[in-house]
Amino acid sequence: MAWQDTLLDASFKGVKFDCARIQDEAQRDVQRHQYPYVNGEDTEDLGRTAVTSELTAVFWGDDYEQRYQKFLEVLEQPGPGELIHPIFGSIPLAQLEAWRVGHDADTPDACTVDLRFVHSTPSSPLFTRQLPEQKAAASRQLKEDGLASGVESFAKRLKALTSLKGVTDRLNSIRSTMDRTLSAIRSVTNGVGAVTDLVEFPRTFTSSLADGLRGLVDLRSFGRSSRMSDWNGLKGVFDDVIRLPVSSAKGETPTSFRPTQAGQVGAQQSQVPIAILQEDQQPIVAVVKVVTAAELVDTASDILTDEAKTPTLSPADIEVIVSDVREVVQDAIDANRDLYPVEEARLITEPLKDAALAIQEAAVVIIEARPPLRQRVVNAPTNLHLLAHQWYGDYRRADELVRLNPAVRNPNDIAAGTTINGYSQ
């Protein structure tokens, strides 16, 4: 009854045929290891070879030649195709290896076609999977391209202005704005500035700015226990760096660069406003945003590289880092799009976009490499060590639960009804 109910009509590449005989075969590659003076041998299974199916197609009747010729046309087509196996059903990639046609005088107006198919499996190309470290490294190169273009456009804009006559006051206001921006950062990093005319040498401004931002990063350890708090603090300081060109021109100082009550150094809180034109201020703002975005991409790249080796952050924390990077990069992109022509702006914005995408892809790889995250409700008072033992059979994974549940104040006192994040396995 099985054939009557489940047998399928055989076909290849959409052409049906009657099938009189089927034989399927598969074998495994086995490596045999023999040793002197030892009876027997060891075997090593190297995997199964491709399955082969041998079918005998039958054509008969007054019009068998037309149907047979049509079938031969399909057999002449190169490449694999779908084979409907009468027993096994659809085989999406069946490669025809050989066929043989037989005519017999005892069976006039009929022929048989012996077919041999190899079940093809899509190959897995070598080295197609990029590791998170590779994606993070790609973001570094991409942001360097955008940074170089942004600095070049900034230098061209200042060079064009210095070639004009009667712009001394404008140049002085630009110079003062850049000086105050760097001075505010150095007041925190205790850096020393070079005695250079920043208007005549605009690349000195951008390189000094990048050094200052790296100094702000170095003030934080980004250790396993403080990684997220250090990131949030750095993001807040970088936001204030972006505000510096505008706030310093107004005589104001962002919170991150004000002297503390403990007597630590800091920028002067009240300064004389600078009379700078908006068209002169915009290039400074744009290049500061580009340099800041580039440094934030670098820092995120370092964090994700470490995270791929030693997980310390929850998926939500990783999403926050990616979101912060995209926010700052988008701000830099918008500023340069508004300032420069499309052709010139694209040299800056496209690499920055690709860098942000590389950071996002690295984060996705890191998150997807872990088991799915699920939430469970605790039924009775417990602690994270006991939960780790109950859920995973390993109390040492309590540290993992602590990391995934930053809202838990006391890991040794989990009340009933508390929702706990944990990996599914």
C-alpha positions in Angstrom: 0.0 0.0 0.0 3.0 2.3 0.5 3.8 2.7 -3.2 0.2 3.1 -4.0 -0.2 6.0 -1.6 3.3 7.7 -1.7 5.0 6.9 -4.9 5.9 10.0 -7.0 6.1 10.6 -10.7 9.8 10.7 -11.7 11.1 13.8 -13.5 14.3 15.6 -14.2 14.5 19.3 -14.8 10.7 19.4 -15.2 10.4 16.5 -17.8 8.5 13.5 -16.5 9.4 9.9 -17.4 8.3 6.4 -16.4 10.7 4.7 -14.1 11.1 0.9 -14.0 14.1 0.5 -11.7 15.8 2.5 -9.0 19.1 1.8 -7.2 20.7 4.3 -4.7 24.2 4.0 -3.4 26.4 5.8 -0.9 29.7 5.0 0.8 31.9 6.4 3.4 35.6 7.3 3.1 37.5 5.4 5.8 41.1 5.9 6.5 42.7 2.7 7.7 45.7 2.8 10.1 47.8 -0.4 10.4 50.7 -1.0 12.9 53.5 -3.6 12.8 53.0 -6.6 15.1 49.5 -5.5 16.0 46.5 -7.6 14.9 43.8 -5.6 13.2 43.7 -2.0 12.3 42.3 1.4 13.4 39.7 3.1 11.2 39.0 6.8 10.9 35.7 7.9 9.4 36.4 10.8 6.9 32.8 11.4 6.0 30.2 10.1 3.4 30.7 10.6 -0.3 27.9 11.9 -2.5 24.8 9.7 -2.9 24.4 8.3 -6.4 21.0 7.2 -7.8 20.6 5.0 -10.8 17.2 5.1 -12.5 16.0 3.3 -15.6 13.6 5.4 -17.6 11.2 3.7 -20.0 9.6 5.2 -23.1 7.1 3.2 -25.2 4.2 3.7 -27.6 3.7 5.1 -31.1 5.0 8.5 -30.0 7.9 7.3 -27.8 10.5 8.8 -30.2 9.2 12.3 -29.7 9.1 11.9 -25.9 12.5 10.3 -25.9 14.1 13.0 -28.1 12.6 15.7 -25.8 14.1 13.9 -22.8 17.5 13.7 -24.4 17.5 17.4 -25.0 17.1 17.9 -21.2 19.9 15.4 -20.6 22.2 17.5 -22.9 21.8 20.6 -20.7 24.8 21.2 -18.5 24.7 21.6 -14.8 22.6 20.1 -12.0 18.9 20.2 -11.8 15.9 19.1 -9.7 15.3 15.3 -9.8 12.0 14.0 -8.5 13.0 10.7 -7.0 9.9 8.3 -6.9 10.8 7.3 -3.3 12.8 10.1 -1.8 11.0 13.0 -3.4 12.8 16.2 -4.6 16.5 16.3 -4.9 17.2 20.0 -5.7 20.8 19.5 -7.0 21.1 16.3 -9.0 24.0 16.2 -11.4 23.6 13.8 -14.3 26.8 11.8 -14.6 26.0 9.3 -17.3 23.2 7.8 -19.3 22.8 4.7 -21.6 20.1 4.1 -24.1 18.9 0.6 -24.9 16.7 -0.7 -27.8 15.6 -4.4 -28.0 14.0 -6.2 -30.9 11.7 -8.1 -28.5 10.2 -4.8 -27.3 9.4 -2.7 -30.5 8.4 1.0 -30.2 10.1 1.3 -26.9 13.5 2.0 -25.3 15.1 2.2 -21.9 17.5 5.0 -20.6 19.8 4.1 -17.8 20.6 7.2 -15.8 23.2 7.8 -13.1 22.8 10.9 -10.9 25.1 12.3 -8.2 23.4 14.3 -5.4 25.3 17.5 -5.4 25.9 19.5 -2.2 26.5 23.2 -2.3 30.2 23.8 -1.5 31.3 25.8 1.5 33.9 28.3 0.2 37.1 28.6 2.3 37.6 31.6 4.5 34.3 33.3 3.8 33.4 33.8 7.5 34.9 37.0 8.9 35.8 37.0 12.6 34.7 39.9 14.8 38.4 40.9 15.0 38.6 41.2 11.2 35.4 43.3 11.0 36.6 45.6 13.8 40.0 45.9 12.0 38.2 46.8 8.8 36.4 49.7 10.6 39.8 51.1 11.5 40.9 51.4 7.9 37.6 52.8 6.8 37.5 55.5 9.4 41.1 56.4 8.5 40.0 57.1 4.9 37.2 59.3 6.1 39.4 61.1 8.6 42.1 61.8 5.9 39.4 63.2 3.6 37.9 65.3 6.3 41.2 66.8 7.3 42.1 67.5 3.7 38.8 69.4 3.1 39.3 71.4 6.3 42.9 72.4 5.3 41.7 73.4 1.8 39.0 75.6 3.4 41.4 77.4 5.6 44.0 77.8 2.8 41.4 79.4 0.6 40.5 81.9 3.4 44.1 82.8 4.2 44.7 83.7 0.5 42.1 86.5 0.8 42.8 90.1 1.8 41.4 91.9 4.8 40.5 88.8 6.7 42.8 89.2 9.6 40.0 89.5 12.2 38.4 86.4 10.8 41.6 84.4 10.9 42.2 85.5 14.5 38.8 84.4 15.6 39.4 81.0 13.9 42.7 80.7 15.6 41.3 81.5 19.0 38.5 79.0 18.6 40.9 76.2 17.8 43.3 77.2 20.6 40.5 77.2 23.2 39.2 73.8 21.9 42.6 72.2 22.3 43.3 74.0 25.6 40.1 72.6 27.1 41.1 69.0 26.3 44.7 69.5 27.4 43.5 70.8 30.8 42.1 67.3 31.5 44.8 65.2 29.9 47.7 67.4 31.1 48.9 67.6 27.5 51.4 70.2 26.2 50.7 72.0 22.9 53.2 72.8 20.2 53.8 76.5 19.5 52.4 76.5 16.0 50.0 78.8 14.0 47.0 76.5 13.7 45.6 78.6 10.9 48.8 78.2 8.8 49.1 74.6 9.8 45.6 73.2 10.1 46.7 69.6 10.2 48.5 70.4 13.4 45.1 71.2 14.9 43.6 67.9 13.8 46.6 65.8 14.9 46.7 67.6 18.3 42.9 67.0 18.6 43.3 63.3 17.9 46.1 63.1 20.5 43.9 64.8 23.0 41.0 62.4 22.4 43.3 59.4 22.7 44.5 60.9 26.0 40.9 61.0 27.2 40.5 57.4 26.3 43.7 56.4 28.1 42.3 58.0 31.3 39.9 55.0 31.4 40.9 51.3 31.9 38.0 49.7 30.2 38.5 46.7 32.5 36.1 43.8 32.7 34.2 45.2 35.6 34.2 48.8 34.5 33.9 48.5 30.7 30.4 49.8 30.3 30.7 52.6 32.8 34.0 53.7 31.2 32.3 53.7 27.8 29.3 55.8 29.0 31.7 58.3 30.6 33.8 58.5 27.5 30.7 59.1 25.4 29.7 62.0 27.6 33.1 63.6 27.4 33.2 63.1 23.6 29.8 64.8 23.3 31.3 67.8 25.2 34.3 67.8 22.8 31.9 68.1 19.9 30.3 71.1 21.6 33.7 72.8 22.3 34.1 74.9 19.1 30.7 76.5 19.6 30.7 76.8 23.4 34.2 78.2 23.6 33.4 80.8 21.1 30.5 81.9 23.4 32.9 82.0 26.3 31.4 78.9 27.9 32.9 75.7 29.0 31.2 72.3 28.8 30.8 70.4 32.1 33.5 67.8 31.3 36.2 70.5 31.1 35.3 72.7 34.1 37.6 72.7 37.1 36.4 70.4 39.9 35.8 71.5 43.4 38.7 69.3 44.5 41.1 71.7 42.9 41.9 69.6 39.8 42.9 71.4 36.7 40.3 72.4 34.1 39.5 74.9 31.5 38.6 78.4 32.7 34.9 78.4 33.2 34.2 82.0 32.0 36.0 83.4 29.0 35.6 86.4 26.7 33.3 85.4 23.7 34.9 85.2 20.3 33.4 87.1 17.4 33.5 84.3 14.8 31.3 84.1 11.7 29.2 81.0 11.4 30.7 80.2 8.0 34.2 80.2 9.7 33.0 78.1 12.6 31.3 75.4 10.6 34.5 73.9 9.2 36.0 73.6 12.7 32.8 72.0 14.0 32.8 69.6 11.1 36.4 68.4 11.4 36.0 68.1 15.2 33.0 65.8 14.7 35.0 63.7 12.2 38.0 63.3 14.4 35.8 62.5 17.4 33.8 59.9 15.4 37.1 58.3 14.2 38.4 58.0 17.7 35.1 56.6 19.0 35.2 54.0 16.2 38.7 53.0 17.3 37.6 52.6 20.9 34.6 50.6 20.0 36.7 48.4 17.8 39.1 47.7 20.7 36.2 46.8 23.0 34.5 44.5 20.5 37.8 42.8 19.8 38.3 42.1 23.5 34.7 41.1 23.8 35.1 38.4 21.1 37.9 36.8 23.1 36.5 37.3 26.7 32.7 38.1 27.0 32.0 40.7 29.6 29.1 42.6 28.2 25.4 41.7 27.8 23.9 41.9 24.3 22.0 45.1 25.4 25.4 46.7 26.4 26.9 45.8 23.0 23.8 47.4 21.3 24.4 50.6 23.3 28.0 50.8 22.1 26.9 50.3 18.5 24.1 52.8 18.8 26.5 55.4 20.3 29.0 55.0 17.5 26.3 55.3 14.9 24.9 58.4 16.5 28.3 60.2 16.6 29.2 59.1 13.0 25.8 60.2 11.7 26.3 63.6 13.4 29.7 63.9 11.6 28.1 62.9 8.3 25.4 65.4 8.5 27.8 68.2 9.4 30.0 67.5 6.4 27.1 67.1 4.0 25.8 70.5 5.0 29.2 72.1 4.6 30.8 70.7 1.4 29.7 69.9 -2.1 28.3 66.4 -2.7 31.4 65.1 -4.5 33.7 66.4 -1.8 31.5 65.3 1.1 31.1 61.7 -0.2 34.9 61.2 0.3 34.3 61.9 4.0 30.9 60.4 4.6 31.1 57.1 2.7 34.1 55.7 4.6 32.5 56.8 7.9 29.3 55.0 7.0 31.2 51.9 6.1 33.1 52.1 9.4 29.9 52.3 11.4 28.5 49.4 9.5 31.7 47.3 10.2 31.3 48.0 13.9 27.6 46.9 13.7 28.5 43.7 11.8 31.2 42.9 14.3 28.7 43.3 17.1 26.2 41.1 15.3 28.7 38.3 15.0 29.6 38.6 18.7 26.0 38.4 19.8 25.0 35.6 17.4 28.0 33.5 18.5 26.3 33.2 21.9 23.2 31.2 22.7 19.9 33.0 22.5 19.1 35.2 25.5 15.9 34.4 27.3 14.1 35.7 30.4 13.0 33.5 33.2 10.9 34.2 36.3 12.3 32.9 39.6 9.8 30.8 41.4 11.4 30.8 44.9 14.0 32.9 46.8 17.4 31.9 45.5 20.8 33.2 44.5 22.7 33.4 41.2 25.0 30.5 42.0 22.1 28.2 42.7 20.3 29.4 39.5 23.5 28.7 37.5 23.6 25.2 38.9 19.9 24.6 38.3 19.9 26.0 34.7 23.3 25.0 33.4 24.6 22.4 35.9 27.6 24.7 36.5 27.6 27.1 39.5 30.6 28.9 38.0 28.4 30.5 35.4 27.0 32.8 38.2 29.4 35.5 37.0 27.8 35.3 33.6 24.4 35.8 35.2 25.7 38.8 37.1 26.9 40.3 33.8 23.6 39.7 32.1 21.6 41.2 35.0 23.2 44.5 36.0 19.9 45.6 37.7 20.4 42.8 40.4 21.8 44.6 43.4 22.5 41.5 45.6 23.3 38.3 43.7 22.9 36.3 46.9 19.3 37.4 47.5 17.0 37.0 44.5 13.4 37.3 45.5 10.7 35.1 44.1 9.0 36.6 41.0 12.2 38.3 39.8 12.9 38.2 36.1 16.4 37.0 35.3 18.2 37.2 32.0 20.1 34.1 31.0 21.4 32.2 27.9 19.1 29.4 26.8 21.9 26.9 27.2 
